Amino acid sequence: MNYSSEYDIIVVGAGPGGSMAAKTAAENGSKVLLIERKKEIGAPVRCGEGIGLESLKGIDIEIPEKSYSFQIGGAKLVSPDIQNDIVVKTDQTKGYVLDRKVFDKDLAIQAGRAGAEIMVKSQVIELLKNENKIIGIKVETDDGIKEINSKIVIAMDGAESTIARMAGLNTTSDLYNSDTGYEYEMVNVSCDDLIEIYFSKEYAPRGYLWIFPKSKDVANVGVGVGGKEAPYAKEYLDKWINGPMKERFKNAQPVAIKGGLIPVGASREQLVADGFMVAGTAAHQVDPIHGGGIALAMKAGVLAGKIAAQAIKDNDYSKERLMEFQTKWNETEEKKLKKRLKLRKALEMLNDEDLNVVISSLDDEDIEKLLEGNFPPVVTKVLSKRPQLLKAIGGLIK
Amino acid sequence: MWGEWMVYINGIKCIKCGACVGVCPTQALTLTEKGIVFDKTKCINCGACIQICPANAISKE
């Protein structure tokens, strides 16, 4: 393959966010290079693959049938004692369980069609700097180490982001605000068209367990636990599968193991520098309630790509110019995420007995309200059943 | 070297998810096509990678 030695914009990381950034910037007239470390875009998969219809609103993209494994009609929230559940069938909970291998690659293909050039099996090992300005990358490829210049580098290299740190931004995930996930893709798990969420302090401290169906009898079965919760995610999941869920999983066989880090605290404060932007999971733009990052990364990618392309047209790639990305993100998505972070903090205060009462006393409309950020009516209802939670959840009314 | 111990990554248990890379404060860990690469000169023995690993693949050596 032949590549130039100079591009307007280099996007690092060809996940859904990076591909959307590359596609958007190319469509807006920029000369774009999209770089992926792995030899095949989309593989290996490292997440539950769920995406909600609501979260896709505002992103101008079709999800072709081949890109998802199963269409989801809603979510089922199950209490710690597995005695009660709430089934919610709204746009907040309807969606898809994607086939990330196909989905991610298809988005990269769309970026390529829009005119972006793509490099796979290429690892960025250094950022080129002129004083404090980022002016390109040093990348290791099968053809050797290359230096490529750029006006703007957009880092969308996921939870294990190193690029933003090379730029001098602090993107280290602090342990407490990082969920750690472990998941089996399993066959012989009978499923409806619902994603299932299981709350349990015992089996998923500061997180939850999930069953995301990929077909009638195949599912992603996983756990996310809060960082610093010993011992480790795999042990919690194994204990759950072989314990309270033994009957459901008695014939289940794993066909894949997946896992990873989910930064859930809140978006990074500093998203731009001179000639540089960081977005998506690399910027910790992840939903603190469900830990989902795909749709948010796509939104961030579109926004970053658009602003970067305009900055190229304006011939101004300074931090001040690129700050538009940070400001717009904070005004829109981050506002919603901050609210959900508050809900997460309140949920973390509840023990299993509290959660049993909460789930048995709420209905689907209450959950819809919570997901929309309308907390007061639900908090009032919960407190009428369990007044001792005033201290834990009373703050949600303010 | 900073402390008395050094981290050891069990290549068989490791699922190459990159969680340790994301929490390492000194970029001593890198995820590559071949797996996790550990640079002991950068390690400060903080143990963050050990605590976050979902597969219990990292231990003190």
Interface residues (C-beta under 8 A of the other chain):
Chain A: R37 K38 K39 P44 R46 K121 Q123 G158 A159 E160 S161 T162 R165 T172 S173 D174 L175 S178 T180 G181 Y182 G227 K228 A230 P231 Y232 A233 K234 E235 I257 K258 G259 G260 L261 P263
Chain B: I15 K16 C17 G18 A19 V21 G22 V23 C24 P25 Q27 T30 L31 T32 E33 A48 Q51 I52 C53 P54 A55 N56
